Amino acid sequence: MGRQVDRAAALAAASAILERRLVHGRPEDAGQLPDDGDLAGVVRYVRTYRRVPVEVLRADALDALRIVDHLEQQVPRDRYALAMLLHEQCGWPLRQLAEPLGIHTHPGAARQAVKGALQRLRVAAGGDKDTAVVVASPRRQAVQGAAAVVAVASLVRAIITALVRYRALLDGESAAEVNELAYRRGRAVDDAAVAELAADLRIVLLGMVALGAPEARAMAQRCLDRLDGRA
């Protein structure tokens, strides 16, 4: 991901490119000039039509890079919004989003793969740095953070108990994940098992925060805050 460049700055960069090309560009290339609102078209123009003085080409390339930074920010935002539209408003289950998101995995692993992809898109579209670290490799980061949770295994079990109590707020797949956590809750007796249980609990909670209904998101965020010692 490049620099943070908003649309106004990207449009200003496009306008600067077109103004320079009107002055310094070749007349035979002028007919191919895009509208300044066609940001991708302006970038293509700079890449294609290079017969200008080197100082103009240098300035155009720098401005085009600003436009590319803006477009890179927009892509994950659009992909996340459209995927959530399919999930929340069109009723598509998460596993069905695998194909349109370009995810190729075993059908049984599709749902978890989609959740991870959506979390990464959500962060890329505007999440904070700390969230990005967790989402970029949820299993690894969760296991690392779980070592501190081993000392408070009772807290992990209490959070799972609370999730079981409020299963009615969850969608069917999230409820199934909570049921699995509850099954493992009484069987996690050594440090390694508790650490793994805490890691999986964190992943489930992150998924609820990203993809759950509003009440479920709020509850999951409170549970994450407890798990991280913020509440």
VENRA-V423134 format. One line per field, one symbol per residue. ss: DSSP state (h for helix, s for strand, l for the rest). A space follows every 50 residues. Layout:
ss->???
This chain:
ss->llllllhhhhhhhhhhhhhhhhhhllhhhhllllllllhhhhhhhhhhll lllhhhhhhhhhhhhhhhhhhhhhhhhhhhhhhhhhhhhllllhhhhhhh llllllhhhhhhhhhhhhhhhhhhllllhhhhhhhhlhhhhhhhhhlllh hhhhhhhhhhhhhhhlhhhllhhhhhhhhhhhhhhlllllhhhhhhhhhh hhhhhhhhhhhllhhhhhhhhhhhhhhllll
